[in-house]
Amino acid sequence: MNWASWSEFWAMGGDGLYVWSAYLVALIVAATEIGVLALSRRAILQHLGRFTTLKRSSVRATGDNDAAR
């Protein structure tokens, strides 16, 4: 497609509102998904860190090295 001006490009032959709102919604959904994944990853790593710390302290308290394996 050829547009004579930027305003024609943004209008997209009368369908600009639909086209650009669809892009906006897709961008918001993708950004939200990335944010949720980052928060989930952080929570999982914190949980694993606490688990590892508890496991190490349990092994030290009992003196049982087989429990660490």
PDB file of N, H, CA, C and O in Angstrom:
ATOM      1  N   MET A   1       0.837  -1.177   0.000  1.00  0.00           N
ATOM      2  CA  MET A   1       0.000   0.000   0.000  1.00  0.00           C
ATOM      3  C   MET A   1       0.879   1.237   0.000  1.00  0.00           C
ATOM      4  O   MET A   1       1.955   1.252   0.598  1.00  0.00           O
ATOM      5  N   ASN A   2       0.417   2.250  -0.663  1.00  0.00           N
ATOM      6  H   ASN A   2      -0.457   2.237  -1.149  1.00  0.00           H
ATOM      7  CA  ASN A   2       1.114   3.537  -0.699  1.00  0.00           C
ATOM      8  C   ASN A   2       0.231   4.595  -0.061  1.00  0.00           C
ATOM      9  O   ASN A   2      -0.960   4.699  -0.354  1.00  0.00           O
ATOM     10  N   TRP A   3       0.840   5.374   0.816  1.00  0.00           N
ATOM     11  H   TRP A   3       1.808   5.289   1.055  1.00  0.00           H
ATOM     12  CA  TRP A   3       0.120   6.474   1.448  1.00  0.00           C
ATOM     13  C   TRP A   3       0.779   7.775   1.031  1.00  0.00           C
ATOM     14  O   TRP A   3       2.004   7.870   0.951  1.00  0.00           O
ATOM     15  N   ALA A   4      -0.040   8.767   0.771  1.00  0.00           N
ATOM     16  H   ALA A   4      -1.035   8.690   0.836  1.00  0.00           H
ATOM     17  CA  ALA A   4       0.467  10.063   0.316  1.00  0.00           C
ATOM     18  C   ALA A   4       0.991  10.896   1.480  1.00  0.00           C
ATOM     19  O   ALA A   4       1.808  11.794   1.278  1.00  0.00           O
ATOM     20  N   SER A   5       0.530  10.609   2.690  1.00  0.00           N
ATOM     21  H   SER A   5      -0.134   9.879   2.854  1.00  0.00           H
ATOM     22  CA  SER A   5       0.978  11.385   3.838  1.00  0.00           C
ATOM     23  C   SER A   5       0.938  10.516   5.099  1.00  0.00           C
ATOM     24  O   SER A   5       0.397   9.410   5.104  1.00  0.00           O
ATOM     25  N   TRP A   6       1.528  11.055   6.158  1.00  0.00           N
ATOM     26  H   TRP A   6       1.967  11.954   6.153  1.00  0.00           H
ATOM     27  CA  TRP A   6       1.517  10.332   7.430  1.00  0.00           C
ATOM     28  C   TRP A   6       0.108  10.222   7.991  1.00  0.00           C
ATOM     29  O   TRP A   6      -0.231   9.218   8.617  1.00  0.00           O
ATOM     30  N   SER A   7      -0.709  11.231   7.777  1.00  0.00           N
ATOM     31  H   SER A   7      -0.433  12.047   7.269  1.00  0.00           H
ATOM     32  CA  SER A   7      -2.077  11.174   8.301  1.00  0.00           C
ATOM     33  C   SER A   7      -2.871  10.051   7.621  1.00  0.00           C
ATOM     34  O   SER A   7      -3.702   9.407   8.260  1.00  0.00           O
ATOM     35  N   GLU A   8      -2.618   9.819   6.343  1.00  0.00           N
ATOM     36  H   GLU A   8      -1.942  10.343   5.824  1.00  0.00           H
ATOM     37  CA  GLU A   8      -3.270   8.694   5.655  1.00  0.00           C
ATOM     38  C   GLU A   8      -2.748   7.361   6.192  1.00  0.00           C
ATOM     39  O   GLU A   8      -3.501   6.395   6.321  1.00  0.00           O
ATOM     40  N   PHE A   9      -1.448   7.322   6.504  1.00  0.00           N
ATOM     41  H   PHE A   9      -0.837   8.107   6.399  1.00  0.00           H
ATOM     42  CA  PHE A   9      -0.877   6.105   7.078  1.00  0.00           C
ATOM     43  C   PHE A   9      -1.543   5.789   8.409  1.00  0.00           C
ATOM     44  O   PHE A   9      -1.957   4.653   8.639  1.00  0.00           O
ATOM     45  N   TRP A  10      -1.650   6.784   9.290  1.00  0.00           N
ATOM     46  H   TRP A  10      -1.314   7.707   9.103  1.00  0.00           H
ATOM     47  CA  TRP A  10      -2.252   6.555  10.610  1.00  0.00           C
ATOM     48  C   TRP A  10      -3.735   6.225  10.498  1.00  0.00           C
ATOM     49  O   TRP A  10      -4.261   5.466  11.312  1.00  0.00           O
ATOM     50  N   ALA A  11      -4.421   6.788   9.494  1.00  0.00           N
ATOM     51  H   ALA A  11      -3.994   7.405   8.832  1.00  0.00           H
ATOM     52  CA  ALA A  11      -5.853   6.512   9.317  1.00  0.00           C
ATOM     53  C   ALA A  11      -6.089   5.127   8.721  1.00  0.00           C
ATOM     54  O   ALA A  11      -7.140   4.529   8.952  1.00  0.00           O
ATOM     55  N   MET A  12      -5.126   4.609   7.957  1.00  0.00           N
ATOM     56  H   MET A  12      -4.272   5.094   7.769  1.00  0.00           H
ATOM     57  CA  MET A  12      -5.201   3.276   7.357  1.00  0.00           C
ATOM     58  C   MET A  12      -6.500   3.064   6.570  1.00  0.00           C
ATOM     59  O   MET A  12      -7.149   2.025   6.693  1.00  0.00           O
ATOM     60  N   GLY A  13      -6.854   4.026   5.793  1.00  0.00           N
ATOM     61  H   GLY A  13      -6.327   4.870   5.693  1.00  0.00           H
ATOM     62  CA  GLY A  13      -8.041   3.889   4.950  1.00  0.00           C
ATOM     63  C   GLY A  13      -9.336   3.796   5.755  1.00  0.00           C
ATOM     64  O   GLY A  13     -10.298   3.166   5.314  1.00  0.00           O
ATOM     65  N   GLY A  14      -9.365   4.413   6.916  1.00  0.00           N
ATOM     66  H   GLY A  14      -8.584   4.925   7.274  1.00  0.00           H
ATOM     67  CA  GLY A  14     -10.565   4.382   7.752  1.00  0.00           C
ATOM     68  C   GLY A  14     -10.542   3.294   8.815  1.00  0.00           C
ATOM     69  O   GLY A  14     -11.395   3.281   9.704  1.00  0.00           O
ATOM     70  N   ASP A  15      -9.586   2.389   8.738  1.00  0.00           N
ATOM     71  H   ASP A  15      -8.894   2.400   8.016  1.00  0.00           H
ATOM     72  CA  ASP A  15      -9.489   1.292   9.703  1.00  0.00           C
ATOM     73  C   ASP A  15      -8.398   1.523  10.745  1.00  0.00           C
ATOM     74  O   ASP A  15      -8.066   0.611  11.502  1.00  0.00           O
ATOM     75  N   GLY A  16      -7.847   2.713  10.793  1.00  0.00           N
ATOM     76  H   GLY A  16      -8.117   3.454  10.179  1.00  0.00           H
ATOM     77  CA  GLY A  16      -6.736   3.011  11.692  1.00  0.00           C
ATOM     78  C   GLY A  16      -7.063   2.779  13.159  1.00  0.00           C
ATOM     79  O   GLY A  16      -6.234   2.257  13.904  1.00  0.00           O
ATOM     80  N   LEU A  17      -8.259   3.161  13.580  1.00  0.00           N
ATOM     81  H   LEU A  17      -8.933   3.585  12.975  1.00  0.00           H
ATOM     82  CA  LEU A  17      -8.631   2.977  14.989  1.00  0.00           C
ATOM     83  C   LEU A  17      -8.599   1.496  15.360  1.00  0.00           C
ATOM     84  O   LEU A  17      -8.079   1.136  16.417  1.00  0.00           O
ATOM     85  N   TYR A  18      -9.140   0.648  14.515  1.00  0.00           N
ATOM     86  H   TYR A  18      -9.562   0.940  13.657  1.00  0.00           H
ATOM     87  CA  TYR A  18      -9.136  -0.793  14.765  1.00  0.00           C
ATOM     88  C   TYR A  18      -7.716  -1.349  14.758  1.00  0.00           C
ATOM     89  O   TYR A  18      -7.333  -2.099  15.656  1.00  0.00           O
ATOM     90  N   VAL A  19      -6.940  -0.980  13.747  1.00  0.00           N
ATOM     91  H   VAL A  19      -7.252  -0.370  13.018  1.00  0.00           H
ATOM     92  CA  VAL A  19      -5.585  -1.506  13.585  1.00  0.00           C
ATOM     93  C   VAL A  19      -4.707  -1.105  14.757  1.00  0.00           C
ATOM     94  O   VAL A  19      -4.046  -1.956  15.352  1.00  0.00           O
ATOM     95  N   TRP A  20      -4.690   0.175  15.099  1.00  0.00           N
ATOM     96  H   TRP A  20      -5.226   0.867  14.615  1.00  0.00           H
ATOM     97  CA  TRP A  20      -3.791   0.649  16.152  1.00  0.00           C
ATOM     98  C   TRP A  20      -4.262   0.211  17.536  1.00  0.00           C
ATOM     99  O   TRP A  20      -3.436  -0.016  18.420  1.00  0.00           O
ATOM    100  N   SER A  21      -5.562   0.089  17.740  1.00  0.00           N
ATOM    101  H   SER A  21      -6.234   0.273  17.022  1.00  0.00           H
ATOM    102  CA  SER A  21      -6.028  -0.421  19.037  1.00  0.00           C
ATOM    103  C   SER A  21      -5.674  -1.903  19.192  1.00  0.00           C
ATOM    104  O   SER A  21      -5.371  -2.351  20.298  1.00  0.00           O
ATOM    105  N   ALA A  22      -5.707  -2.658  18.109  1.00  0.00           N
ATOM    106  H   ALA A  22      -5.953  -2.294  17.210  1.00  0.00           H
ATOM    107  CA  ALA A  22      -5.311  -4.069  18.167  1.00  0.00           C
ATOM    108  C   ALA A  22      -3.828  -4.188  18.501  1.00  0.00           C
ATOM    109  O   ALA A  22      -3.441  -5.039  19.302  1.00  0.00           O
ATOM    110  N   TYR A  23      -2.997  -3.346  17.897  1.00  0.00           N
ATOM    111  H   TYR A  23      -3.311  -2.655  17.246  1.00  0.00           H
ATOM    112  CA  TYR A  23      -1.571  -3.342  18.233  1.00  0.00           C
ATOM    113  C   TYR A  23      -1.364  -2.958  19.703  1.00  0.00           C
ATOM    114  O   TYR A  23      -0.542  -3.563  20.392  1.00  0.00           O
ATOM    115  N   LEU A  24      -2.098  -1.969  20.177  1.00  0.00           N
ATOM    116  H   LEU A  24      -2.766  -1.478  19.617  1.00  0.00           H
ATOM    117  CA  LEU A  24      -1.970  -1.527  21.563  1.00  0.00           C
ATOM    118  C   LEU A  24      -2.352  -2.639  22.542  1.00  0.00           C
ATOM    119  O   LEU A  24      -1.653  -2.872  23.529  1.00  0.00           O
ATOM    120  N   VAL A  25      -3.460  -3.320  22.265  1.00  0.00           N
ATOM    121  H   VAL A  25      -4.028  -3.131  21.464  1.00  0.00           H
ATOM    122  CA  VAL A  25      -3.896  -4.417  23.137  1.00  0.00           C
ATOM    123  C   VAL A  25      -2.857  -5.539  23.136  1.00  0.00           C
ATOM    124  O   VAL A  25      -2.537  -6.086  24.192  1.00  0.00           O
ATOM    125  N   ALA A  26      -2.335  -5.880  21.974  1.00  0.00           N
ATOM    126  H   ALA A  26      -2.595  -5.435  21.117  1.00  0.00           H
ATOM    127  CA  ALA A  26      -1.321  -6.934  21.885  1.00  0.00           C
ATOM    128  C   ALA A  26      -0.061  -6.540  22.655  1.00  0.00           C
ATOM    129  O   ALA A  26       0.539  -7.381  23.324  1.00  0.00           O
ATOM    130  N   LEU A  27       0.345  -5.283  22.569  1.00  0.00           N
ATOM    131  H   LEU A  27      -0.142  -4.600  22.025  1.00  0.00           H
ATOM    132  CA  LEU A  27       1.517  -4.805  23.288  1.00  0.00           C
ATOM    133  C   LEU A  27       1.294  -4.858  24.803  1.00  0.00           C
ATOM    134  O   LEU A  27       2.190  -5.252  25.549  1.00  0.00           O
ATOM    135  N   ILE A  28       0.114  -4.468  25.250  1.00  0.00           N
ATOM    136  H   ILE A  28      -0.614  -4.148  24.644  1.00  0.00           H
ATOM    137  CA  ILE A  28      -0.209  -4.507  26.682  1.00  0.00           C
ATOM    138  C   ILE A  28      -0.210  -5.950  27.190  1.00  0.00           C
ATOM    139  O   ILE A  28       0.319  -6.227  28.267  1.00  0.00           O
ATOM    140  N   VAL A  29      -0.794  -6.860  26.430  1.00  0.00           N
ATOM    141  H   VAL A  29      -1.223  -6.635  25.555  1.00  0.00           H
ATOM    142  CA  VAL A  29      -0.836  -8.270  26.832  1.00  0.00           C
ATOM    143  C   VAL A  29       0.572  -8.854  26.898  1.00  0.00           C
ATOM    144  O   VAL A  29       0.901  -9.565  27.848  1.00  0.00           O
ATOM    145  N   ALA A  30       1.398  -8.565  25.910  1.00  0.00           N
ATOM    146  H   ALA A  30       1.131  -7.987  25.139  1.00  0.00           H
ATOM    147  CA  ALA A  30       2.770  -9.085  25.899  1.00  0.00           C
ATOM    148  C   ALA A  30       3.575  -8.521  27.068  1.00  0.00           C
ATOM    149  O   ALA A  30       4.311  -9.259  27.723  1.00  0.00           O
ATOM    150  N   ALA A  31       3.445  -7.225  27.335  1.00  0.00           N
ATOM    151  H   ALA A  31       2.847  -6.625  26.803  1.00  0.00           H
ATOM    152  CA  ALA A  31       4.172  -6.609  28.447  1.00  0.00           C
ATOM    153  C   ALA A  31       3.706  -7.179  29.781  1.00  0.00           C
ATOM    154  O   ALA A  31       4.520  -7.419  30.673  1.00  0.00           O
ATOM    155  N   THR A  32       2.408  -7.395  29.921  1.00  0.00           N
ATOM    156  H   THR A  32       1.747  -7.200  29.196  1.00  0.00           H
ATOM    157  CA  THR A  32       1.872  -7.981  31.152  1.00  0.00           C
ATOM    158  C   THR A  32       2.393  -9.395  31.344  1.00  0.00           C
ATOM    159  O   THR A  32       2.764  -9.770  32.456  1.00  0.00           O
ATOM    160  N   GLU A  33       2.427 -10.173  30.295  1.00  0.00           N
ATOM    161  H   GLU A  33       2.126  -9.869  29.391  1.00  0.00           H
ATOM    162  CA  GLU A  33       2.924 -11.547  30.379  1.00  0.00           C
ATOM    163  C   GLU A  33       4.399 -11.567  30.796  1.00  0.00           C
ATOM    164  O   GLU A  33       4.798 -12.380  31.630  1.00  0.00           O
ATOM    165  N   ILE A  34       5.191 -10.692  30.227  1.00  0.00           N
ATOM    166  H   ILE A  34       4.867 -10.031  29.550  1.00  0.00           H
ATOM    167  CA  ILE A  34       6.607 -10.615  30.590  1.00  0.00           C
ATOM    168  C   ILE A  34       6.754 -10.217  32.056  1.00  0.00           C
ATOM    169  O   ILE A  34       7.597 -10.766  32.765  1.00  0.00           O
ATOM    170  N   GLY A  35       5.943  -9.267  32.513  1.00  0.00           N
ATOM    171  H   GLY A  35       5.258  -8.820  31.937  1.00  0.00           H
ATOM    172  CA  GLY A  35       5.984  -8.857  33.910  1.00  0.00           C
ATOM    173  C   GLY A  35       5.590  -9.972  34.859  1.00  0.00           C
ATOM    174  O   GLY A  35       6.232 -10.168  35.891  1.00  0.00           O
ATOM    175  N   VAL A  36       4.541 -10.702  34.519  1.00  0.00           N
ATOM    176  H   VAL A  36       4.019 -10.542  33.681  1.00  0.00           H
ATOM    177  CA  VAL A  36       4.096 -11.816  35.367  1.00  0.00           C
ATOM    178  C   VAL A  36       5.159 -12.912  35.418  1.00  0.00           C
ATOM    179  O   VAL A  36       5.415 -13.481  36.479  1.00  0.00           O
ATOM    180  N   LEU A  37       5.770 -13.204  34.288  1.00  0.00           N
ATOM    181  H   LEU A  37       5.562 -12.741  33.426  1.00  0.00           H
ATOM    182  CA  LEU A  37       6.837 -14.209  34.259  1.00  0.00           C
ATOM    183  C   LEU A  37       8.030 -13.786  35.112  1.00  0.00           C
ATOM    184  O   LEU A  37       8.611 -14.609  35.818  1.00  0.00           O
ATOM    185  N   ALA A  38       8.396 -12.509  35.049  1.00  0.00           N
ATOM    186  H   ALA A  38       7.923 -11.840  34.475  1.00  0.00           H
ATOM    187  CA  ALA A  38       9.521 -12.022  35.850  1.00  0.00           C
ATOM    188  C   ALA A  38       9.206 -12.126  37.341  1.00  0.00           C
ATOM    189  O   ALA A  38      10.061 -12.536  38.127  1.00  0.00           O
ATOM    190  N   LEU A  39       7.991 -11.760  37.732  1.00  0.00           N
ATOM    191  H   LEU A  39       7.297 -11.428  37.093  1.00  0.00           H
ATOM    192  CA  LEU A  39       7.604 -11.860  39.140  1.00  0.00           C
ATOM    193  C   LEU A  39       7.550 -13.313  39.601  1.00  0.00           C
ATOM    194  O   LEU A  39       7.961 -13.624  40.719  1.00  0.00           O
ATOM    195  N   SER A  40       7.053 -14.193  38.758  1.00  0.00           N
ATOM    196  H   SER A  40       6.719 -13.941  37.850  1.00  0.00           H
ATOM    197  CA  SER A  40       7.003 -15.617  39.100  1.00  0.00           C
ATOM    198  C   SER A  40       8.407 -16.188  39.259  1.00  0.00           C
ATOM    199  O   SER A  40       8.669 -16.957  40.184  1.00  0.00           O
ATOM    200  N   ARG A  41       9.295 -15.814  38.369  1.00  0.00           N
ATOM    201  H   ARG A  41       9.082 -15.189  37.619  1.00  0.00           H
ATOM    202  CA  ARG A  41      10.675 -16.288  38.449  1.00  0.00           C
ATOM    203  C   ARG A  41      11.313 -15.832  39.751  1.00  0.00           C
ATOM    204  O   ARG A  41      11.984 -16.611  40.428  1.00  0.00           O
ATOM    205  N   ARG A  42      11.100 -14.559  40.104  1.00  0.00           N
ATOM    206  H   ARG A  42      10.555 -13.926  39.555  1.00  0.00           H
ATOM    207  CA  ARG A  42      11.677 -14.037  41.343  1.00  0.00           C
ATOM    208  C   ARG A  42      11.129 -14.783  42.554  1.00  0.00           C
ATOM    209  O   ARG A  42      11.883 -15.123  43.465  1.00  0.00           O
ATOM    210  N   ALA A  43       9.829 -15.038  42.570  1.00  0.00           N
ATOM    211  H   ALA A  43       9.217 -14.762  41.830  1.00  0.00           H
ATOM    212  CA  ALA A  43       9.219 -15.747  43.700  1.00  0.00           C
ATOM    213  C   ALA A  43       9.758 -17.174  43.807  1.00  0.00           C
ATOM    214  O   ALA A  43      10.019 -17.656  44.909  1.00  0.00           O
ATOM    215  N   ILE A  44       9.922 -17.841  42.683  1.00  0.00           N
ATOM    216  H   ILE A  44       9.710 -17.449  41.788  1.00  0.00           H
ATOM    217  CA  ILE A  44      10.445 -19.212  42.688  1.00  0.00           C
ATOM    218  C   ILE A  44      11.886 -19.230  43.191  1.00  0.00           C
ATOM    219  O   ILE A  44      12.252 -20.089  43.992  1.00  0.00           O
ATOM    220  N   LEU A  45      12.696 -18.294  42.729  1.00  0.00           N
ATOM    221  H   LEU A  45      12.399 -17.596  42.078  1.00  0.00           H
ATOM    222  CA  LEU A  45      14.087 -18.246  43.182  1.00  0.00           C
ATOM    223  C   LEU A  45      14.182 -17.941  44.675  1.00  0.00           C
ATOM    224  O   LEU A  45      15.030 -18.504  45.368  1.00  0.00           O
ATOM    225  N   GLN A  46      13.320 -17.057  45.176  1.00  0.00           N
ATOM    226  H   GLN A  46      12.631 -16.600  44.614  1.00  0.00           H
ATOM    227  CA  GLN A  46      13.311 -16.773  46.615  1.00  0.00           C
ATOM    228  C   GLN A  46      12.896 -18.013  47.402  1.00  0.00           C
ATOM    229  O   GLN A  46      13.483 -18.321  48.440  1.00  0.00           O
ATOM    230  N   HIS A  47      11.902 -18.710  46.914  1.00  0.00           N
ATOM    231  H   HIS A  47      11.426 -18.460  46.070  1.00  0.00           H
ATOM    232  CA  HIS A  47      11.451 -19.927  47.582  1.00  0.00           C
ATOM    233  C   HIS A  47      12.572 -20.968  47.607  1.00  0.00           C
ATOM    234  O   HIS A  47      12.820 -21.584  48.644  1.00  0.00           O
ATOM    235  N   LEU A  48      13.240 -21.164  46.493  1.00  0.00           N
ATOM    236  H   LEU A  48      13.039 -20.664  45.651  1.00  0.00           H
ATOM    237  CA  LEU A  48      14.333 -22.130  46.432  1.00  0.00           C
ATOM    238  C   LEU A  48      15.486 -21.720  47.346  1.00  0.00           C
ATOM    239  O   LEU A  48      16.125 -22.570  47.965  1.00  0.00           O
ATOM    240  N   GLY A  49      15.748 -20.428  47.427  1.00  0.00           N
ATOM    241  H   GLY A  49      15.229 -19.737  46.924  1.00  0.00           H
ATOM    242  CA  GLY A  49      16.798 -19.944  48.316  1.00  0.00           C
ATOM    243  C   GLY A  49      16.472 -20.225  49.767  1.00  0.00           C
ATOM    244  O   GLY A  49      17.341 -20.650  50.529  1.00  0.00           O
ATOM    245  N   ARG A  50      15.211 -19.989  50.163  1.00  0.00           N
ATOM    246  H   ARG A  50      14.505 -19.644  49.544  1.00  0.00           H
ATOM    247  CA  ARG A  50      14.806 -20.288  51.536  1.00  0.00           C
ATOM    248  C   ARG A  50      14.877 -21.781  51.799  1.00  0.00           C
ATOM    249  O   ARG A  50      15.317 -22.202  52.868  1.00  0.00           O
ATOM    250  N   PHE A  51      14.448 -22.585  50.835  1.00  0.00           N
ATOM    251  H   PHE A  51      14.091 -22.243  49.966  1.00  0.00           H
ATOM    252  CA  PHE A  51      14.493 -24.044  50.989  1.00  0.00           C
ATOM    253  C   PHE A  51      15.923 -24.522  51.171  1.00  0.00           C
ATOM    254  O   PHE A  51      16.204 -25.347  52.040  1.00  0.00           O
ATOM    255  N   THR A  52      16.832 -24.000  50.344  1.00  0.00           N
ATOM    256  H   THR A  52      16.604 -23.330  49.638  1.00  0.00           H
ATOM    257  CA  THR A  52      18.234 -24.394  50.431  1.00  0.00           C
ATOM    258  C   THR A  52      18.821 -23.999  51.780  1.00  0.00           C
ATOM    259  O   THR A  52      19.564 -24.772  52.385  1.00  0.00           O
ATOM    260  N   THR A  53      18.495 -22.803  52.253  1.00  0.00           N
ATOM    261  H   THR A  53      17.892 -22.175  51.762  1.00  0.00           H
ATOM    262  CA  THR A  53      18.992 -22.351  53.548  1.00  0.00           C
ATOM    263  C   THR A  53      18.473 -23.254  54.664  1.00  0.00           C
ATOM    264  O   THR A  53      19.235 -23.645  55.549  1.00  0.00           O
ATOM    265  N   LEU A  54      17.191 -23.585  54.630  1.00  0.00           N
ATOM    266  H   LEU A  54      16.572 -23.267  53.911  1.00  0.00           H
ATOM    267  CA  LEU A  54      16.623 -24.468  55.649  1.00  0.00           C
ATOM    268  C   LEU A  54      17.258 -25.850  55.590  1.00  0.00           C
ATOM    269  O   LEU A  54      17.540 -26.450  56.627  1.00  0.00           O
ATOM    270  N   LYS A  55      17.482 -26.355  54.392  1.00  0.00           N
ATOM    271  H   LYS A  55      17.253 -25.868  53.549  1.00  0.00           H
ATOM    272  CA  LYS A  55      18.080 -27.678  54.222  1.00  0.00           C
ATOM    273  C   LYS A  55      19.489 -27.702  54.797  1.00  0.00           C
ATOM    274  O   LYS A  55      19.870 -28.648  55.485  1.00  0.00           O
ATOM    275  N   ARG A  56      20.272 -26.644  54.509  1.00  0.00           N
ATOM    276  H   ARG A  56      19.963 -25.874  53.950  1.00  0.00           H
ATOM    277  CA  ARG A  56      21.646 -26.578  55.026  1.00  0.00           C
ATOM    278  C   ARG A  56      21.661 -26.501  56.548  1.00  0.00           C
ATOM    279  O   ARG A  56      22.466 -27.168  57.199  1.00  0.00           O
ATOM    280  N   SER A  57      20.772 -25.688  57.114  1.00  0.00           N
ATOM    281  H   SER A  57      20.118 -25.146  56.585  1.00  0.00           H
ATOM    282  CA  SER A  57      20.752 -25.559  58.575  1.00  0.00           C
ATOM    283  C   SER A  57      20.290 -26.865  59.215  1.00  0.00           C
ATOM    284  O   SER A  57      20.744 -27.201  60.309  1.00  0.00           O
ATOM    285  N   SER A  58      19.408 -27.601  58.569  1.00  0.00           N
ATOM    286  H   SER A  58      19.039 -27.329  57.681  1.00  0.00           H
ATOM    287  CA  SER A  58      18.954 -28.888  59.085  1.00  0.00           C
ATOM    288  C   SER A  58      20.091 -29.900  59.070  1.00  0.00           C
ATOM    289  O   SER A  58      20.241 -30.676  60.013  1.00  0.00           O
ATOM    290  N   VAL A  59      20.877 -29.901  58.028  1.00  0.00           N
ATOM    291  H   VAL A  59      20.755 -29.270  57.261  1.00  0.00           H
ATOM    292  CA  VAL A  59      21.994 -30.829  57.912  1.00  0.00           C
ATOM    293  C   VAL A  59      23.047 -30.502  58.965  1.00  0.00           C
ATOM    294  O   VAL A  59      23.603 -31.408  59.586  1.00  0.00           O
ATOM    295  N   ARG A  60      23.320 -29.234  59.170  1.00  0.00           N
ATOM    296  H   ARG A  60      22.868 -28.498  58.666  1.00  0.00           H
ATOM    297  CA  ARG A  60      24.309 -28.832  60.169  1.00  0.00           C
ATOM    298  C   ARG A  60      23.848 -29.193  61.580  1.00  0.00           C
ATOM    299  O   ARG A  60      24.654 -29.606  62.413  1.00  0.00           O
ATOM    300  N   ALA A  61      22.561 -29.037  61.843  1.00  0.00           N
ATOM    301  H   ALA A  61      21.906 -28.702  61.166  1.00  0.00           H
ATOM    302  CA  ALA A  61      22.039 -29.306  63.180  1.00  0.00           C
ATOM    303  C   ALA A  61      22.090 -30.796  63.507  1.00  0.00           C
ATOM    304  O   ALA A  61      22.388 -31.170  64.642  1.00  0.00           O
ATOM    305  N   THR A  62      21.805 -31.640  62.534  1.00  0.00           N
ATOM    306  H   THR A  62      21.563 -31.336  61.613  1.00  0.00           H
ATOM    307  CA  THR A  62      21.787 -33.077  62.780  1.00  0.00           C
ATOM    308  C   THR A  62      23.143 -33.726  62.547  1.00  0.00           C
ATOM    309  O   THR A  62      23.411 -34.812  63.061  1.00  0.00           O
ATOM    310  N   GLY A  63      23.988 -33.073  61.784  1.00  0.00           N
ATOM    311  H   GLY A  63      23.771 -32.191  61.366  1.00  0.00           H
ATOM    312  CA  GLY A  63      25.287 -33.655  61.476  1.00  0.00           C
ATOM    313  C   GLY A  63      25.188 -34.787  60.485  1.00  0.00           C
ATOM    314  O   GLY A  63      26.141 -35.549  60.323  1.00  0.00           O
ATOM    315  N   ASP A  64      24.064 -34.917  59.823  1.00  0.00           N
ATOM    316  H   ASP A  64      23.290 -34.299  59.955  1.00  0.00           H
ATOM    317  CA  ASP A  64      23.833 -36.003  58.868  1.00  0.00           C
ATOM    318  C   ASP A  64      24.149 -35.507  57.454  1.00  0.00           C
ATOM    319  O   ASP A  64      23.369 -34.750  56.876  1.00  0.00           O
ATOM    320  N   ASN A  65      25.264 -35.920  56.906  1.00  0.00           N
ATOM    321  H   ASN A  65      25.898 -36.534  57.375  1.00  0.00           H
ATOM    322  CA  ASN A  65      25.664 -35.483  55.574  1.00  0.00           C
ATOM    323  C   ASN A  65      24.888 -36.197  54.479  1.00  0.00           C
ATOM    324  O   ASN A  65      24.831 -35.703  53.353  1.00  0.00           O
ATOM    325  N   ASP A  66      24.293 -37.341  54.773  1.00  0.00           N
ATOM    326  H   ASP A  66      24.339 -37.743  55.687  1.00  0.00           H
ATOM    327  CA  ASP A  66      23.509 -38.057  53.766  1.00  0.00           C
ATOM    328  C   ASP A  66      22.217 -37.306  53.455  1.00  0.00           C
ATOM    329  O   ASP A  66      21.681 -37.458  52.357  1.00  0.00           O
ATOM    330  N   ALA A  67      21.713 -36.524  54.356  1.00  0.00           N
ATOM    331  H   ALA A  67      22.149 -36.401  55.248  1.00  0.00           H
ATOM    332  CA  ALA A  67      20.474 -35.786  54.134  1.00  0.00           C
ATOM    333  C   ALA A  67      20.655 -34.698  53.089  1.00  0.00           C
ATOM    334  O   ALA A  67      19.686 -34.285  52.451  1.00  0.00           O
ATOM    335  N   ALA A  68      21.879 -34.230  52.907  1.00  0.00           N
ATOM    336  H   ALA A  68      22.666 -34.566  53.425  1.00  0.00           H
ATOM    337  CA  ALA A  68      22.142 -33.173  51.938  1.00  0.00           C
ATOM    338  C   ALA A  68      22.124 -33.700  50.511  1.00  0.00           C
ATOM    339  O   ALA A  68      22.034 -32.916  49.565  1.00  0.00           O
ATOM    340  N   ARG A  69      22.206 -34.996  50.344  1.00  0.00           N
ATOM    341  H   ARG A  69      22.279 -35.633  51.111  1.00  0.00           H
ATOM    342  CA  ARG A  69      22.280 -35.564  48.995  1.00  0.00           C
ATOM    343  C   ARG A  69      20.955 -35.818  48.453  1.00  0.00           C
ATOM    344  O   ARG A  69      20.830 -36.296  47.325  1.00  0.00           O
TER     345      ARG A  69
END
